[in-house]
Amino acid sequence: MADLVTTPNIAGADDFYADLIAAHQGLTKAESDALNARLILILANHVGDRDALAQAIVAAKNSGRN
């Protein structure tokens, strides 16, 4: 079982964030949601580790709670 990496781990994180925001410019809410869904599925396929993906789902759910 792989441990999910939750500490900063992206080279050029600010540039990635800018690219992500730019990809959404000009999209409707529905188009933006669809882009996010496609991106999630592409990255999940790249990760390929079901345990890590399950951990990511839990982490995402918990990070949205106050």
Residue, then its C-alpha position, 0 to 999 in steps of 0.5 A: m500500500a502506497d502512502l499518499v503524499t500530502t506535502p508540497n511535491i510539485a516542481g513549479a507549483d505556482d506555474f502549475y496553478a497558473d496553468l490550471i487557472a488558465a485552462h478554465q478561463g472562458l469556460t462555463k461552470a459546466e465546462s469547467d466541472a467537466l474539465n476537472a472531472r476529466l483531469i481527475l480521471i486522467l491523473a487517477n489513471h496515471v497514479g494507478d494505485r487504488d490504495a493511494l487513490a482511496q486515501a486521496i478521496v478521504a483526504a479531499k473530503n476531510s480537507g473541505r471540512n471546517 
